[in-house]
Amino acid sequence: MEMETLPVRKIIHIDMDAFFASVEQLDNPELKGKPIAVGGGELRGVVAAASYEARKFGVRSALSGRLAKELCPDLIFVKPRFERYKEISQIILKIFLEYTDLVEPLSLDEAYLDVTQNKKGNPSATLLATEIRQRIFSETCLTASAGISINKFLAKVASDIHKPNGQKTIAPDEVERFLENLPVQKFYGIGKVTAEKMFGFGIFEGRHLKEKPLDFLVKHFGKPGAHYYHIVRGVHKSEVKPNRIRKSVGAERTFFENLTSELFMVEQLQKICESLSKSLHKNKISGKTITLKIKYSDFSVHTRSKTLPYFIADKMLILETAQELLYQEKLQNSVRLLGISLSNLNTEKKEKVSVQLKFAF
């Protein structure tokens, strides 16, 4: 299969280092140098972020608070302060926009920047990344890591190589060698289960993945197989989209004690709907598809959805549909978490961003 020649772009991926935890250590000097976890307490909570001191013990985001405490007995739990994180995130975004308008935030703590044509007129993406990281530190006292390469996939992979407070550039003439030697579990988008399946086919590094024909990868990995075929060859066409389209809005609650009756759950759904509706009205968003998320005590997750013929944002209409979904099937176990999300939003207007790409790297 002949691969098309793509224009060279200059993409920077900036990733703040342990952002939530670093903000807490910044605002409370007593926490500096100590293992902390941002998130709920150890009884029922889930870790949202962990400081590097805690990561040494294996504490990671999405880990249960109980297990995190077992791994690190001296772990300190800190309640999240999302308004504070948003405040600092806005400062960082303003810095990005001084360099390029092509900024695609992925979350509060990471973003892609297309600096192929930039406001500083600097042809070196590597020097720009260094300058941006210095600016972030001088204005927030927080460190960031960066990856620099010819596309979003490579920049994302590169930003993780010299963390924390470092950066890695993968130049065009280094792409092929870099990808051939990269362990497949380090490929962004290849999770633990997929990596283990690849191991079973003798695919351990990029060079092994590259040996597999397209039809083999599609046969064994489905649609993502075509994606793997292209990325291992350094081909990733996704552009940096300044106005990312929001696909869904949701709210959820984890309970101190598992719920065993739908009656108790309806009371919680009312609170979730109220929170969700406030967010929808604040952002002038409405949607047609309501999804109910149920996490059981055994941590299995089930979802039920219904699409309406009209857009809604009203809490009573959302609650009415959520209750209908709740009673749709019998509960399989006691319930640990309930969540409601709205998708098929009125914001989903497709706007393509095009960029002229003609500079050497």
C-alpha positions as CSV (number, residue, x, y, z in Angstrom):
1,M,0.0,0.0,0.0
2,E,1.5,3.3,-1.1
3,M,1.5,6.0,1.7
4,E,0.7,9.5,0.7
5,T,3.2,12.3,1.4
6,L,1.8,14.7,4.0
7,P,2.9,18.3,4.6
8,V,5.1,18.7,7.7
9,R,3.4,20.3,10.7
10,K,4.9,21.6,13.9
11,I,2.8,20.4,16.8
12,I,3.5,20.9,20.5
13,H,1.7,18.9,23.2
14,I,1.9,20.7,26.6
15,D,1.1,18.6,29.7
16,M,1.2,20.1,33.2
17,D,3.0,18.0,35.7
18,A,0.6,16.4,38.3
19,F,-1.5,19.5,37.8
20,F,-4.2,19.2,40.5
21,A,-1.7,17.9,43.1
22,S,0.9,20.5,42.2
23,V,-1.6,23.3,42.6
24,E,-2.5,22.0,46.1
25,Q,1.2,21.8,47.0
26,L,1.7,25.3,45.6
27,D,-1.2,26.8,47.7
28,N,-0.3,24.9,50.8
29,P,3.5,24.8,51.3
30,E,3.1,22.2,54.1
31,L,2.1,19.7,51.5
32,K,5.3,20.2,49.4
33,G,7.4,17.1,49.2
34,K,4.7,14.9,50.7
35,P,2.6,12.2,49.0
36,I,-0.8,13.6,48.3
37,A,-3.9,12.5,46.4
38,V,-6.5,14.9,45.2
39,G,-9.9,13.2,45.5
40,G,-12.4,11.6,47.9
41,G,-11.3,10.1,51.1
42,E,-10.0,6.5,51.4
43,L,-13.4,5.0,52.3
44,R,-15.3,5.5,49.1
45,G,-13.4,8.1,47.1
46,V,-11.5,7.8,43.8
47,V,-8.1,9.5,43.2
48,A,-8.4,12.3,40.7
49,A,-4.6,13.1,40.8
50,A,-1.5,12.1,42.7
51,S,1.7,14.0,43.4
52,Y,4.9,12.5,42.2
53,E,5.8,11.6,45.8
54,A,2.7,9.4,45.8
55,R,3.2,8.0,42.4
56,K,6.5,6.4,43.6
57,F,4.2,4.1,45.6
58,G,2.0,3.2,42.6
59,V,-0.8,5.7,43.4
60,R,-2.5,6.8,40.2
61,S,-5.6,8.7,39.1
62,A,-8.8,6.5,39.0
63,L,-7.4,4.3,41.8
64,S,-9.8,3.8,44.7
65,G,-8.9,5.8,47.8
66,R,-8.8,2.6,49.8
67,L,-6.2,0.9,47.6
68,A,-4.2,4.1,47.3
69,K,-3.9,4.2,51.1
70,E,-2.8,0.6,51.2
71,L,-0.1,1.3,48.7
72,C,1.0,4.5,50.5
73,P,0.1,4.5,54.2
74,D,1.3,8.1,54.6
75,L,-0.9,9.4,51.8
76,I,-2.6,12.7,52.4
77,F,-6.1,13.2,50.8
78,V,-7.0,16.7,49.7
79,K,-10.4,17.8,48.5
80,P,-10.4,19.0,44.9
81,R,-10.9,22.7,44.2
82,F,-11.9,22.8,40.5
83,E,-12.5,26.5,40.4
84,R,-8.9,27.1,41.4
85,Y,-7.7,24.7,38.8
86,K,-9.8,26.4,36.1
87,E,-8.4,29.8,37.2
88,I,-4.8,28.7,36.7
89,S,-5.8,26.8,33.5
90,Q,-7.1,30.1,32.1
91,I,-3.7,31.8,32.8
92,I,-1.9,29.0,30.9
93,L,-4.4,29.2,28.0
94,K,-3.7,32.9,27.6
95,I,0.0,32.2,27.3
96,F,-0.7,29.6,24.6
97,L,-2.7,32.1,22.6
98,E,0.2,34.6,22.6
99,Y,2.0,32.0,20.4
100,T,-0.8,30.7,18.1
101,D,-4.6,30.7,17.7
102,L,-4.5,27.0,16.9
103,V,-4.8,25.7,20.5
104,E,-6.8,22.6,21.3
105,P,-7.3,22.1,25.0
106,L,-7.8,18.4,25.9
107,S,-8.5,19.2,29.6
108,L,-7.6,21.7,32.2
109,D,-4.0,20.5,32.2
110,E,-3.0,19.7,28.6
111,A,-3.4,21.0,25.1
112,Y,-2.1,20.8,21.6
113,L,-0.6,23.8,19.8
114,D,0.0,24.1,16.1
115,V,3.0,26.4,15.7
116,T,3.7,25.8,12.1
117,Q,2.9,29.4,11.5
118,N,3.1,31.2,14.8
119,K,2.7,34.7,16.2
120,K,6.4,34.9,17.2
121,G,7.7,34.2,13.7
122,N,10.0,31.6,15.3
123,P,10.8,28.6,12.9
124,S,11.8,26.4,15.8
125,A,9.0,24.5,17.6
126,T,11.5,23.2,20.1
127,L,12.6,26.7,21.2
128,L,9.0,27.8,21.3
129,A,8.1,24.9,23.6
130,T,11.0,25.8,25.9
131,E,9.9,29.4,26.0
132,I,6.2,28.4,26.7
133,R,7.2,26.2,29.6
134,Q,9.4,29.0,31.1
135,R,6.5,31.4,30.8
136,I,4.1,29.0,32.5
137,F,6.6,28.6,35.4
138,S,7.2,32.3,35.8
139,E,3.5,33.1,35.8
140,T,2.1,30.1,37.8
141,C,5.2,28.6,39.6
142,L,4.1,25.3,38.1
143,T,6.1,23.0,35.8
144,A,5.0,21.6,32.5
145,S,6.4,19.0,30.1
146,A,6.2,19.1,26.3
147,G,6.4,16.9,23.3
148,I,7.2,18.3,19.9
149,S,6.8,16.6,16.5
150,I,5.1,16.5,13.1
151,N,1.6,15.4,14.3
152,K,-0.6,15.2,17.4
153,F,0.0,11.5,18.0
154,L,3.8,11.8,18.1
155,A,3.7,15.0,20.2
156,K,1.5,13.3,22.8
157,V,3.8,10.3,23.0
158,A,6.9,12.6,23.2
159,S,5.5,14.7,26.1
160,D,5.6,11.7,28.4
161,I,9.2,10.8,27.8
162,H,11.0,13.4,30.0
163,K,8.3,14.0,32.6
164,P,8.3,15.9,34.9
165,N,9.5,19.3,33.8
166,G,11.2,18.2,30.5
167,Q,10.6,18.0,26.8
168,K,11.3,15.8,23.9
169,T,11.5,16.6,20.2
170,I,10.9,14.0,17.5
171,A,12.2,15.6,14.3
172,P,10.9,14.4,10.9
173,D,14.1,12.4,10.1
174,E,13.8,10.6,13.5
175,V,10.2,9.6,13.3
176,E,10.6,6.2,11.6
177,R,13.4,5.0,13.9
178,F,11.6,6.3,17.0
179,L,8.4,4.5,16.2
180,E,10.1,1.2,15.2
181,N,11.8,1.1,18.7
182,L,8.8,2.2,20.7
183,P,7.1,-0.5,22.9
184,V,3.5,-0.9,21.7
185,Q,2.2,-0.2,25.2
186,K,3.8,3.3,24.9
187,F,1.7,4.1,21.8
188,Y,-0.9,6.6,22.8
189,G,-4.3,4.9,22.4
190,I,-3.1,1.4,22.9
191,G,-4.2,0.3,26.4
192,K,-3.2,-2.6,28.5
193,V,-5.8,-5.1,27.1
194,T,-4.9,-4.3,23.4
195,A,-1.2,-4.4,24.2
196,E,-1.5,-7.9,25.7
197,K,-3.4,-9.0,22.7
198,M,-0.6,-7.7,20.5
199,F,1.9,-9.6,22.6
200,G,0.1,-12.7,21.7
201,F,0.8,-12.0,18.0
202,G,4.4,-11.3,18.7
203,I,4.0,-7.6,18.5
204,F,6.1,-6.0,21.1
205,E,7.6,-2.9,19.5
206,G,6.7,-0.6,16.6
207,R,8.8,-2.6,14.2
208,H,6.8,-5.7,14.8
209,L,3.5,-3.7,14.4
210,K,4.9,-2.3,11.1
211,E,5.4,-5.9,9.8
212,K,1.7,-6.7,10.0
213,P,-0.3,-6.0,6.9
214,L,-3.4,-3.7,7.0
215,D,-5.9,-6.6,6.5
216,F,-4.3,-8.6,9.4
217,L,-4.6,-5.6,11.8
218,V,-8.2,-4.9,10.8
219,K,-9.2,-8.5,11.1
220,H,-7.8,-8.9,14.7
221,F,-8.3,-5.3,16.0
222,G,-11.3,-4.0,14.1
223,K,-11.5,-0.4,13.0
224,P,-8.6,0.7,15.3
225,G,-6.4,-1.7,13.3
226,A,-6.3,0.7,10.4
227,H,-5.3,3.5,12.9
228,Y,-2.4,1.4,14.2
229,Y,-1.3,0.7,10.6
230,H,-1.0,4.4,9.9
231,I,0.4,5.7,13.2
232,V,3.3,3.3,13.2
233,R,4.3,4.8,9.9
234,G,4.0,8.3,11.4
235,V,0.8,9.1,9.6
236,H,-1.8,10.9,11.7
237,K,-3.9,13.5,9.9
238,S,-5.9,14.9,12.8
239,E,-5.6,18.7,12.8
240,V,-5.4,20.9,15.9
241,K,-8.9,22.1,16.4
242,P,-9.2,25.4,18.4
243,N,-13.0,24.9,18.9
244,R,-13.3,21.4,20.0
245,I,-16.9,20.1,19.7
246,R,-18.3,19.1,23.1
247,K,-19.9,15.7,22.7
248,S,-21.6,15.3,26.0
249,V,-22.2,16.9,29.4
250,G,-22.7,14.9,32.5
251,A,-22.8,14.7,36.3
252,E,-22.5,11.7,38.7
253,R,-22.3,10.8,42.4
254,T,-20.5,8.1,44.3
255,F,-22.4,7.0,47.5
256,F,-21.0,6.5,50.9
257,E,-23.2,3.5,51.3
258,N,-24.3,1.3,48.4
259,L,-28.0,1.8,47.4
260,T,-30.2,-1.2,47.1
261,S,-33.6,0.3,46.2
262,E,-34.7,2.3,43.2
263,L,-36.6,4.6,45.6
264,F,-33.4,5.8,47.2
265,M,-31.9,6.2,43.8
266,V,-34.6,8.5,42.5
267,E,-33.8,10.9,45.3
268,Q,-30.1,10.9,44.2
269,L,-31.1,11.3,40.5
270,Q,-33.0,14.5,41.5
271,K,-29.8,16.0,42.9
272,I,-27.8,14.9,39.9
273,C,-30.3,16.3,37.5
274,E,-30.3,19.6,39.3
275,S,-26.5,19.8,39.1
276,L,-26.5,18.8,35.4
277,S,-29.3,21.3,34.5
278,K,-27.4,24.2,36.1
279,S,-24.4,23.4,34.0
280,L,-26.5,23.1,30.9
281,H,-28.2,26.5,31.4
282,K,-25.0,28.2,32.4
283,N,-23.3,27.1,29.1
284,K,-26.5,27.4,27.0
285,I,-26.4,23.7,26.0
286,S,-29.2,21.3,25.4
287,G,-29.3,17.7,24.0
288,K,-31.5,14.9,22.8
289,T,-29.9,11.8,24.2
290,I,-30.0,11.0,27.9
291,T,-27.7,8.3,29.3
292,L,-28.0,6.7,32.7
293,K,-24.8,5.3,34.1
294,I,-25.0,2.7,36.9
295,K,-21.9,1.4,38.7
296,Y,-22.6,-1.6,40.8
297,S,-20.8,-2.7,44.0
298,D,-18.7,-5.1,42.0
299,F,-17.5,-2.1,39.9
300,S,-19.2,-3.3,36.8
301,V,-20.6,-0.4,34.8
302,H,-23.9,-0.5,32.8
303,T,-25.5,2.3,30.7
304,R,-29.0,2.8,29.4
305,S,-29.8,5.6,26.8
306,K,-32.8,7.1,25.2
307,T,-33.0,9.7,22.4
308,L,-35.8,12.2,22.3
309,P,-37.1,14.0,19.2
310,Y,-36.3,17.4,20.7
311,F,-33.6,19.2,22.6
312,I,-33.9,19.4,26.4
313,A,-32.1,21.1,29.3
314,D,-34.8,21.2,31.9
315,K,-34.1,19.2,35.1
316,M,-37.6,17.8,35.3
317,L,-37.5,16.5,31.7
318,I,-34.1,15.0,32.2
319,L,-35.2,13.4,35.5
320,E,-38.4,11.9,33.9
321,T,-36.3,10.2,31.3
322,A,-33.6,9.1,33.8
323,Q,-36.3,7.5,36.0
324,E,-37.7,5.7,33.0
325,L,-34.3,4.3,32.2
326,L,-33.7,3.3,35.8
327,Y,-36.9,1.2,35.9
328,Q,-36.2,-0.2,32.4
329,E,-34.3,-3.2,33.8
330,K,-34.0,-4.9,37.2
331,L,-31.0,-3.9,39.2
332,Q,-28.3,-6.6,39.2
333,N,-26.6,-5.6,42.5
334,S,-26.4,-2.8,45.0
335,V,-25.3,0.5,43.4
336,R,-22.2,2.4,44.2
337,L,-22.5,5.2,41.7
338,L,-25.2,6.9,39.5
339,G,-24.5,9.3,36.7
340,I,-26.6,11.1,34.0
341,S,-25.2,12.6,30.8
342,L,-26.7,14.4,27.9
343,S,-25.3,14.0,24.4
344,N,-26.4,14.7,20.8
345,L,-26.0,18.3,21.7
346,N,-27.1,21.5,20.1
347,T,-23.4,22.5,20.0
348,E,-22.4,19.8,17.5
349,K,-21.9,22.0,14.4
350,K,-19.1,20.7,12.2
351,E,-16.5,23.3,11.5
352,K,-13.3,22.3,9.8
353,V,-10.1,24.2,10.6
354,S,-7.6,24.2,7.7
355,V,-4.0,25.4,7.9
356,Q,-1.5,26.0,5.2
357,L,1.6,23.9,6.0
358,K,4.7,24.5,4.1
359,F,7.6,25.2,6.5
360,A,10.5,22.8,7.1
361,F,10.6,21.5,10.7
